[in-house]
């Protein structure tokens, strides 16, 4: 069932809850629900979306708002995975581009978030439809589509190999909640009213989110 604005919200499809009690929209009727969909390897998610969600949780949890975090993956599958989500939940550890960008902006303490994400966290359910992509498949792809590969620097060759792997994995891995809500990237925000009706699915920065939530809390 695909999500449609103004209609009953389809359930989240997650594989594991790594923090908090397992729940879903059908158990949260009577409350406004905000789902923050993010990737572990997504600096923007940690620079503004997750801090915004944590602030909204602190302000409005006692007034009828439930905030949930769902980590998904549509790229960088070696980093956007359950293992790294668990490390994030348990120890505040971040990886990849998130680690690099937040370190550069002096937003970490010893490589970890200086705060704990205060709401439940789950991993999107990823289904894998084909076997593992091996080195021969990647080499053939590069030979066919990147004829000047051997002239590139070693660092650039590694980047191209990783991009080829990401391409094949994006064809094979399907993140069910991400696809069910037809999301465009991360961070994304799913907003559901007290009757379980989907009111918004937004991608990227959402400065008016607090006002939308206040409106729904007053309905």
C-alpha positions in Angstrom: 0.0 0.0 0.0 1.5 3.3 -1.1 1.1 6.4 1.2 -1.2 9.1 0.0 -1.7 12.5 1.7 -5.1 12.8 3.3 -5.5 9.1 3.5 -4.9 6.6 6.3 -1.2 6.2 6.8 0.3 2.8 5.9 2.3 1.2 8.6 6.1 1.7 8.9 8.0 -1.4 7.7 11.1 -1.7 9.9 13.4 -4.6 10.6 14.6 -3.8 14.2 14.0 -1.3 16.9 17.3 -0.5 18.4 16.0 2.1 20.9 12.7 2.5 22.6 9.6 0.3 22.5 8.3 -1.1 19.2 5.4 0.8 17.9 3.5 1.9 14.8 0.8 4.3 13.6 -2.1 2.0 14.6 -0.9 2.1 18.2 -0.5 5.8 18.3 -4.0 7.0 17.5 -4.9 10.1 19.5 -1.3 11.4 19.2 0.4 13.5 16.5 3.3 11.4 15.1 6.5 12.8 13.5 8.8 10.3 11.8 12.3 11.5 11.0 13.7 9.3 8.2 17.5 9.7 8.0 20.6 7.9 6.9 23.5 7.3 9.3 25.9 8.6 6.5 24.0 11.8 6.0 25.6 14.9 7.5 22.6 17.1 6.9 20.4 14.7 8.9 22.7 15.4 12.0 23.3 19.0 11.4 19.6 20.1 11.5 17.0 17.4 11.1 17.7 15.2 14.1 18.5 18.2 16.4 15.2 19.7 15.3 13.3 16.5 16.0 15.0 16.2 19.4 13.9 19.7 20.3 10.3 19.0 19.2 10.3 15.8 21.3 11.4 17.8 24.4 8.9 20.5 23.9 5.8 18.6 22.9 6.0 14.9 24.0 3.9 15.7 27.0 1.4 17.6 24.9 0.5 14.7 22.5 3.5 14.4 20.1 5.3 11.2 19.4 8.6 11.4 17.5 10.2 8.3 15.9 13.4 7.9 14.0 13.8 5.5 11.1 17.2 5.0 9.6 17.0 4.0 6.0 19.5 3.2 3.1 19.4 4.0 -0.6 23.2 4.4 -1.0 26.4 3.7 0.9 25.1 0.4 2.2 28.4 -0.3 3.9 27.7 2.6 6.3 23.9 3.0 6.3 23.3 -0.3 8.2 22.0 -1.7 11.4 25.4 -2.1 13.0 26.2 1.6 12.7 22.7 2.6 13.8 23.1 0.5 16.9 26.4 2.2 17.6 24.7 5.6 17.2 21.9 4.7 19.6 24.2 3.2 22.2 27.2 5.4 22.1 26.5 8.4 19.9 29.1 7.1 17.4 28.9 8.5 13.8 30.6 7.3 10.7 31.6 8.3 7.2 30.7 11.7 5.8 28.7 12.4 9.0 31.9 12.0 11.1 34.0 14.0 8.7 31.6 17.0 8.4 30.6 17.2 12.1 34.3 16.9 13.1 35.2 19.7 10.8 32.5 21.9 12.3 33.5 20.9 15.8 30.2 19.4 16.7 31.5 16.1 18.2 33.1 15.1 21.5 35.8 12.5 20.8 34.0 11.5 17.6 30.6 11.2 19.2 27.5 13.2 19.4 27.4 15.5 22.4 23.8 14.6 23.0 21.7 11.4 23.1 18.8 11.0 20.6 15.9 11.0 22.9 13.2 9.2 20.9 12.8 5.6 19.6 15.0 4.5 16.7 14.4 1.7 14.2 16.0 0.4 11.0 14.0 0.4 7.8 13.4 -3.0 6.4 15.7 -3.6 3.4 15.0 -6.5 1.0 17.7 -7.9 -1.2 16.6 -9.4 -4.5 19.8 -10.7 -6.0 23.2 -12.1 -5.0 26.2 -10.2 -4.0 27.9 -8.0 -6.6 31.4 -9.4 -7.1 34.6 -7.7 -8.4 34.2 -9.2 -11.9 30.8 -7.5 -12.3 32.2 -4.2 -11.2 35.3 -4.5 -13.4 33.2 -5.3 -16.5 30.9 -2.3 -15.8 33.9 0.0 -15.4 35.5 -1.3 -18.6 32.3 -0.7 -20.5 31.4 2.8 -19.1 34.7 4.3 -17.9 37.2 3.8 -20.7 39.9 6.1 -19.1 39.7 4.3 -15.7 43.4 3.2 -15.8 44.5 6.8 -16.4 42.8 7.9 -13.1 44.6 8.3 -9.8 44.4 5.4 -7.3 42.2 7.5 -5.1 39.8 8.3 -8.0 39.8 4.6 -9.1 38.6 3.7 -5.6 35.9 6.3 -5.7 34.7 5.0 -9.1 34.6 1.4 -7.9 32.6 2.5 -4.8 30.2 4.5 -7.1 29.7 1.4 -9.3 29.1 -0.8 -6.3 26.5 1.8 -4.9 24.8 1.7 -8.3 24.4 -2.0 -8.4 23.3 -2.2 -4.7 20.7 0.6 -5.3 19.2 -1.8 -7.9 19.2 -4.7 -5.5 18.3 -3.2 -2.1 14.8 -1.8 -1.5 14.1 0.1 1.7 10.4 -0.6 2.3 9.4 2.4 4.4 11.4 4.8 2.2 9.6 3.4 -0.9 6.2 3.1 0.7 6.2 6.8 1.4 7.8 7.7 -2.0 10.5 9.7 -0.2 13.0 11.7 -2.3 16.0 11.5 0.0 17.1 12.2 3.6 16.3 13.8 5.8 12.6 13.3 5.3 9.7 14.1 7.6 6.5 12.1 7.8 3.7 13.8 9.7 0.6 12.0 10.8 -2.4 13.5 12.7 -4.3 12.1 15.7 -6.7 10.1 13.5 -3.8 8.4 11.7 -4.2 10.4 8.5 -1.0 11.3 6.6 -0.7 15.1 6.6 2.8 15.6 5.1 5.9 14.0 3.6 8.6 16.6 3.2 12.2 16.3 2.1 15.1 18.5 3.3 15.0 21.5 5.6 11.5 22.1 7.1 11.6 25.4 9.1 7.8 25.5 9.4 7.6 22.0 10.9 7.0 23.2 14.5 4.0 25.4 13.4 2.5 22.4 11.5 2.8 20.2 14.6 1.3 22.9 16.8 -1.6 23.1 14.4 -2.2 19.4 14.5 -1.9 19.2 18.3 -4.7 21.8 18.5 -7.1 19.9 16.2 
